[in-house]
Amino acid sequence: EAGVAQSPRYKIIEKRQSVAFWCNPISGHATLYWYQQILGQGPKLLIQFQNNGVVDDSQLPKDRFSAERLKGVDSTLKIQPAKLEDSAVYLCASSLSPLTSAIYTQYFGPGTRLTVL
Amino acid sequence: GIQVEQSPPDLILQEGANSTLRCNFSDSVNNLQWFHQNPWGQLINLFYIPSGTKQNGRLSATTVATERYSLLYISSSQTTDSGVYFCAVEPLGGGSEKLVFGKGTKLTVNP
């Protein structure tokens, strides 16, 4: 079974530029999550999708971050404009829907390491 | 919001030693997962364990939900066990399935 795919793996940009990350979840997983992991900390949820609807985006800085999952499969996360403090690893995870499965383990992709100069 | 505390923050072992990592959480949870983040940054699922005890090879985990803690046991440690171990919980009644992570335990296993 293929895991969660993410691209690119690394990205270096200058502040005020824009950047986009892509995620393809495990086949059949209705729930998709984007997390931000700053160096030395645990991941923090930015946004959760159930199919193509947003379940939780309470910690997403909406003035600069946006995310979409138009067809309920792939997702993109965009930052525009980037700030120095956005330097982090952006992790995508997916799980079965908790609406249909009692066990909904989250599986993580390899992440995208973003450096903002 | 819920607080997740992991201890110890750092642990250095010789190969072959055993260890216990602890995770305390401040409120009731729906879900608890243990992850290993390897030196390349990949988060690898170890256990989905909101309650009870599970074992997988040299690793085992126990969650006592009523007392709000979970333990991860590593026996006969190997150098490949090095990395950061995270405990993550899904708060009960949180409205979403987001995981709240602790700060992790950094494990170094020396040959």
Interface residues (C-beta under 8 A of the other chain):
Chain A: T31 Y33 G40 Q41 G42 P43 K44 L45 Q48 V55 D56 V89 L91 S95 P98 I103 Y104 T105 Q106 Y107 F108 P110 G111 R113
Chain B: V4 N31 Q33 F35 W40 G41 Q42 L43 I44 N45 Y48 F86 A88 G95 S96 E97 K98 L99 V100 F101 G102 K103 G104
